[in-house]
Amino acid sequence: MTQTSELAPVTGAERIQALDAIRGFALLGILLMNIEGMVGPLMASMTGLNPALSGADRWVDGAIYLLVQGKFFPLFSMLFGMGFAIMLARAQAAGRPFFGVYLRRVLALLVIGLLHALLVWSGDILVTYALMGLLLLLFFRNTPQSRLPKWGIALILLPAVFTLGLGLLGTALQSLPEEASAEFNRALAEQSQQMAALVQAQREAYGSGGFAEATAQRLDDFLSMMGFLVIYGAFILGLFLVGAWFARSGAIARPAEHARLFTRLRWVALPVGLAMVLVSFWLEPTMDFGRLDLRASTAQVLQMLGGAVMAVSYLAWVVHGLHSAAAGRLLGLLGPAGRMALTNYLLQSLVATFIFFGYGLGYFEQLPRAWQPVYVFGFFALQVALSHWWMARFRFGPAEWAWRAATYLSLPPMRRG
């Protein structure tokens, strides 16, 4: 097969411009979510509202939990699914091979993710995306369009059912006589102690340790984070399929033809999702790793599913904003940042760990919670400005260029003509 018959990177004319702006918007939300786990211990940032905070710090922590945490990685997951569907459709329309190209794409992403997780920041999402992208390629590339949302919703609900089942089991075990439930309670207490020890280990390694100590801790963190794949793997794969449907149905490229759908997502999905998250917050604002019962599991499920519903609504609102005058100009500014989303995501981690970790400037746990969004908006504004400067001169971001080179086994031209 000749070089010209192989699948190649998209040109500017072939891009769906709205996706770049949505990626840029998602990048901002991702940093708002991740910054707590960069300023302080990662595991401590995953428990919801920090009960030790007060005043402005507590209000900001609660607002981030309600509006940001668990809402933007689902949005990025749907964008990943859209990219998969668009790339597949281009290959099929041109009669070109797809499997090998996309396999190289996810394997290259896996390598990038591993380097990021082990050498920079252990809160990485790229490894999970690569692993779930491999399942997407193996089992869902030929799924009919009409079945994509059905499979997607089923996979999203699967971890919710599993979590509720664990909660029911925990409640049942705790209702047994004391002697019968003693072993179960001891196991929960041990798990709580292990999590507390992990938080303390992160505090010491990242707060005052050198690069070697931090890297050893990142390896431990990475192995612990991989355990969450049992719950979040199916959830993310389901979101991939929902995103693939948005692309294959034409909803994201031609939103005017799906006006009723986007109206419902804006005005129905947002209040429903927010209500679910508020009920979760009312039930259990802070997750306790040493607790397993139906109330806690219900709160976790409502937060997870409510976040996904809000993410779909955020998508609909951004698409709507892009077609209005004032909001469209503002959101359009995010396009260049979205075009080099991988570079910007990695840069967020590199800069934050340099500023806050002990082997960098050493400001670990010294930026108050109320000031963290100020840092995020200031840094993201710099990223947007740098992205405009870069994309005016180059075709790809640095990480995107390397990712494409590995995907297509060729060196794409970097500079603009």
C-alpha positions, 0 to 999 in steps of 0.5 A, a space after each residue: 500500500 502506498 503512502 498516499 493511501 494510508 490514513 493521515 492527520 486531519 487538516 485544519 479544513 477537516 476539523 470540527 472547530 467546536 471540538 477545539 473550543 470544548 476541549 479548551 473549556 474542559 481543560 480549564 475545568 480539569 485544572 480546577 479539579 486537579 489543582 487540589 491534588 497538586 497543592 496537597 496530597 492526591 488522595 486527600 483531594 478525592 474525598 469531597 468536602 474537606 471538613 477541616 476547612 472553614 470560611 472562604 476555603 470551605 465555600 470554595 471547596 464546596 463550590 468546586 465539589 458541586 460544580 467541577 469535581 467529577 464533571 470535567 473528566 466525563 466531558 473529556 471522556 466524551 470528547 475522546 469518544 468523539 475523536 475516535 468516531 470521527 477518525 473511524 468515519 474518515 478512514 471508512 469514507 476513504 476506504 483506508 485501514 483503521 485498526 493498526 493506526 488507532 492501535 498505535 495511537 492508544 499505545 502511544 498515549 499509554 506511553 505518554 500517560 505512564 511517563 506522566 504518571 510516574 515522572 510528573 503527577 500520579 493523578 494522570 488520566 491518560 493511562 486509563 483513557 489508553 486502556 479503555 481506548 483499546 477496549 473501544 477499538 477491540 469491541 465497539 468500532 463496528 457498533 451500530 450508531 443506534 446502539 452506541 447510547 444504549 451500550 454507553 448508558 449500560 456501561 455508565 450504570 454498571 459501576 453504579 449498580 456494583 457500588 450500590 450492591 457493595 453498600 447493601 452488603 456492607 449494611 447487611 453485614 453491619 446489622 449482624 450480631 457484633 461477633 459476626 460483624 467484627 471481622 468486617 469492621 476490622 477490615 474497614 478500620 484497616 482500610 481507613 488506616 491504610 488510606 491515612 498512611 497513604 495520605 501521610 506518605 504523599 505529604 512527606 514524599 511530595 512536600 519535602 522529598 527529593 525527586 527520587 522519593 517522589 517518583 517512588 511514591 508516584 509508583 505506589 500511587 499509580 498502582 493504587 489508582 489502577 485499583 479504581 479501574 474496577 469502578 471507573 473503567 466501565 464508566 469512562 468506556 460508557 462515556 466514550 460511547 456516548 461521545 461517539 454517538 454525538 459524533 456519528 449522529 452529526 449532533 456535534 457537527 450540526 447542532 441545529 439539526 438536533 436543536 430539541 436534544 440540545 435544548 433538553 440537555 441545557 434546561 433539563 439535564 443540568 438541574 437534574 444532574 445538579 439535584 443529584 449532586 446536591 442530594 449526594 452532598 446532603 447525604 455524605 459531603 465527605 467520603 470515608 474510606 473506612 465506611 461501607 454502607 448503603 447511605 455512603 454508596 448512594 451518595 457516591 453513586 449520585 455524585 458519579 451519575 450526577 456529574 456525568 449528567 452535568 457534563 453532558 449539559 455543560 457540553 450542550 451549553 458550550 455548543 449553544 454559546 458558540 452560536 451566540 455573538 458574545 459568548 461565541 467570541 469568548 469561547 472561540 478564544 479557547 480554540 487554540 488551547 483545545 487544539 493542543 489540549 494534550 500539551 496543555 494538560 501535561 504542562 499544567 502538571 509540570 508547572 504545578 508540581 515544580 511550584 508545589 513539590 519539595 524538589 521544586 519551589 516547595 510550596 506544598 500545602 501552602 496555597 489556601 483553598 480559596 486562592 487555588 481558583 485564582 491560580 488556575 484562572 491566572 495560569 490558564 489565561 497564560 496557557 490560552 495566550 501561549 496557545 494562540 502564539 504557538 498555533 499561529 506559528 506551528 501546526 501542532 502542539 509539541 505533545 500532539 506532534 509526537 503523538 501523531 508521529 507515533 500514530 502515523 509512523 512519519 514526521 508531520 511538518 511542524 511549522 506553518 508554511 
